[in-house]
Amino acid sequence: MAEEIRIITFPSVWHAFRAEKILKAAEVPCTLIPVPRELSSSCQGLAAKLDESVLDRALALLDAQQVLMEKRGVAIKK
């Protein structure tokens, strides 16, 4: 079985960069990546890639800071 990662997408690049700053400050490992084709037909935007083990914490931090998110922890294969 292929491993899965979790993806959070945002309505703008600005929200993605803000999320990255908040998560890194809280020592939650994440990487910004282009939005995977499986999640969007356009080739625009950034998404946060996270391990499932930190997803709940990441979502709680971003909610607390009122970061707008579109897709919240969608699983995709590595």
Contacts in CASP RR format, 6 or more apart in sequence:
PFRMAT RR
TARGET T0000
AUTHOR 0000-0000-0000
METHOD contacts of the structure
MODEL  1
MAEEIRIITFPSVWHAFRAEKILKAAEVPCTLIPVPRELSSSCQGLAAKL
DESVLDRALALLDAQQVLMEKRGVAIKK
2 77 0 8 1.000
2 78 0 8 1.000
3 77 0 8 1.000
3 78 0 8 1.000
4 52 0 8 1.000
4 75 0 8 1.000
4 76 0 8 1.000
4 77 0 8 1.000
4 78 0 8 1.000
5 49 0 8 1.000
5 50 0 8 1.000
5 51 0 8 1.000
5 52 0 8 1.000
5 75 0 8 1.000
5 76 0 8 1.000
5 77 0 8 1.000
5 78 0 8 1.000
6 49 0 8 1.000
6 50 0 8 1.000
6 51 0 8 1.000
6 52 0 8 1.000
6 55 0 8 1.000
6 73 0 8 1.000
6 74 0 8 1.000
6 75 0 8 1.000
7 33 0 8 1.000
7 35 0 8 1.000
7 36 0 8 1.000
7 39 0 8 1.000
7 47 0 8 1.000
7 48 0 8 1.000
7 49 0 8 1.000
7 50 0 8 1.000
7 71 0 8 1.000
7 73 0 8 1.000
7 74 0 8 1.000
7 75 0 8 1.000
7 76 0 8 1.000
8 19 0 8 1.000
8 47 0 8 1.000
8 48 0 8 1.000
8 50 0 8 1.000
8 58 0 8 1.000
8 59 0 8 1.000
8 62 0 8 1.000
8 69 0 8 1.000
8 71 0 8 1.000
8 72 0 8 1.000
8 73 0 8 1.000
8 74 0 8 1.000
9 35 0 8 1.000
9 39 0 8 1.000
9 40 0 8 1.000
9 45 0 8 1.000
9 47 0 8 1.000
9 69 0 8 1.000
9 70 0 8 1.000
9 71 0 8 1.000
9 74 0 8 1.000
10 16 0 8 1.000
10 19 0 8 1.000
10 45 0 8 1.000
10 46 0 8 1.000
10 47 0 8 1.000
10 48 0 8 1.000
10 67 0 8 1.000
10 68 0 8 1.000
10 69 0 8 1.000
10 70 0 8 1.000
11 68 0 8 1.000
11 70 0 8 1.000
12 45 0 8 1.000
12 68 0 8 1.000
13 45 0 8 1.000
13 46 0 8 1.000
15 67 0 8 1.000
15 68 0 8 1.000
15 69 0 8 1.000
16 32 0 8 1.000
16 45 0 8 1.000
16 46 0 8 1.000
16 47 0 8 1.000
16 48 0 8 1.000
17 32 0 8 1.000
17 46 0 8 1.000
18 65 0 8 1.000
18 67 0 8 1.000
19 30 0 8 1.000
19 48 0 8 1.000
19 62 0 8 1.000
19 67 0 8 1.000
19 69 0 8 1.000
20 30 0 8 1.000
20 32 0 8 1.000
20 48 0 8 1.000
22 61 0 8 1.000
22 62 0 8 1.000
22 65 0 8 1.000
22 67 0 8 1.000
23 29 0 8 1.000
23 30 0 8 1.000
23 48 0 8 1.000
23 58 0 8 1.000
23 61 0 8 1.000
23 62 0 8 1.000
24 30 0 8 1.000
26 57 0 8 1.000
26 61 0 8 1.000
28 50 0 8 1.000
28 54 0 8 1.000
28 57 0 8 1.000
28 58 0 8 1.000
28 61 0 8 1.000
29 50 0 8 1.000
29 51 0 8 1.000
29 54 0 8 1.000
30 48 0 8 1.000
30 49 0 8 1.000
30 50 0 8 1.000
30 54 0 8 1.000
30 58 0 8 1.000
31 48 0 8 1.000
31 49 0 8 1.000
32 46 0 8 1.000
32 47 0 8 1.000
32 48 0 8 1.000
32 49 0 8 1.000
33 46 0 8 1.000
33 47 0 8 1.000
33 48 0 8 1.000
33 49 0 8 1.000
34 43 0 8 1.000
34 45 0 8 1.000
34 46 0 8 1.000
34 47 0 8 1.000
35 42 0 8 1.000
35 43 0 8 1.000
35 44 0 8 1.000
35 45 0 8 1.000
35 46 0 8 1.000
35 47 0 8 1.000
36 47 0 8 1.000
36 76 0 8 1.000
37 43 0 8 1.000
38 76 0 8 1.000
39 47 0 8 1.000
39 71 0 8 1.000
39 74 0 8 1.000
39 76 0 8 1.000
47 71 0 8 1.000
48 58 0 8 1.000
50 58 0 8 1.000
50 73 0 8 1.000
52 75 0 8 1.000
55 73 0 8 1.000
59 69 0 8 1.000
59 72 0 8 1.000
59 73 0 8 1.000
62 69 0 8 1.000
END
